[in-house]
Amino acid sequence: MKKPRASSIALCAGLALALPWGIAPVLTLAQDPPTIVGDWSGTLNPGAQPKKRIVVHISAAQDGSLSGTIDYPDQETSGIQMTAITFTKSILHFESTPSLTVYDGTMNRDKSTIAGTMKQGGESLDLVLKRTP
């Protein structure tokens, strides 16, 4: 009976050594931030009114959930919370209840711009967001 016990111990030891190597790549992949994370800037052109610069800040929690804020530098307004944000298959959607804002856009292939439409207070404007360094 010693042979089966010795082989069981060897098997357990082998699994114990191999297990961390099998899990490490999965943990590394889970920690990579989504491509949407970062700062994005663009300009709203409301026609007869002055153009308004906009900066969108998007971050990800450890569980992968997204959050963000919106700044309007020309209006000296910053830190407006996004109340909903999703990014799926290159489609970005975010909402901000305090500013009555909804944005839907599509990220380009090189992940440098997002082209979409921002709706704010009943007005709908084209908005291209560019990744800022």
N, C-alpha and C positions, 0 to 999 in steps of 0.2 A: 504494500500500500504506500510505501514511501515514494515510489516513482510517480504515481498520479499526483501526490501532494507537491512534489518538487516541480512537476511540470505546471501545476496550477499556480504556484508561486512565481515561476518564470513568466507565465502568461500574464499574471497581474502586474508584475514589474514592467514587462514590455508595454502593456497598455498604459500604465502610469507614466512611462516615459514618452510614449507616442501621443497621448491625449493632448498635452499642451500645444504640440506642433499642429495638430488638427484644428484646434480652436483658435489659435492666434490669428490666422488670416481672416477669419470671420469677424473677430473683434476689431481688427484693423479696418476692415471695410465698413463696419458699423460706425466708426468714429470719423470717417471722412465727411466733411460738411457738404450739404447739397450745393449744386452749382449756382443756385440762386442767392446764396448767402453773400452779403457784401453791401456796398453802397452803390446806388444807381442815381443818375441825375438826368434831367431833361428840362424842356421848356414848354409851358402851355401857352398857346397863342389864342386868346379869346377874341380876336378880331379887333373891334373898336377900342378895347381896353388894352392897357400895357401888357406885354408878355410877362409871365410869371415863371421864375425858375422853381424847380421842385427837386428835392433830394429825398430818396427813399432808402431807408436803412433796414436791411433784413438780416435776422440772426436765427440760429437754430439751437434748440436745447439739446441736451444729451440724448433725450428720447426721440429726437428727430422732428419734434414739433417746431413750427416756424412762428416768429413774432417780428414785429417791426414798428417803425415810426416814420412819420413824414415831416419834412421841413419845407417851408416856403421862405427862403432867404430874403427875397425882395419885400416880403410883408413882415419880416422880422418875427416869424412864427416858426417854432421848432418843437419837436417831440410829440406831435399829434399821434396818439396810439392807433395802430391798426387793430380792429376788433375781430377780423377774420382774415386769414391768409392761407392760400394753398398753392402748391407748385407741383404739377403732374404732367409728365411727358412734354416738357417745354412750355406749358401753359401756366401763366401766373395770374392769379386772381387775388385781389385784396380789397378789403372794405375798411372804412373808418367812419363809425357812427358819429363821433363828435363833429367831423367836418362834412358829413353827408357825401362821402366820396366812395366811388366804386371804380376799380380799374381791372381790365382784362387785357392781357397781352401775350404775345408769343415770342419766346427767346429764339434768336437766330442760331445757325449751326455752330458758329465759332464761340458762342456764349458771351458775346460782347455787347449785344443790344437786345432790347425787348420792345417790340412795336405793338401798340395797342390803343385803346380808347379809355379815357377817364371821364366818368360822369360825375358831375358835382352840382348839386342844387338844380337839377333839371337840365343842365347844359352838358352836352357831350362834345369832347375835344380829343383830337388825335394827340397821342403822347408817345414819343420814342425815348426810352430810358437807356442810357449808356453806362456801362460799368465804370466806376471811378476808382483810380488807384488808391 
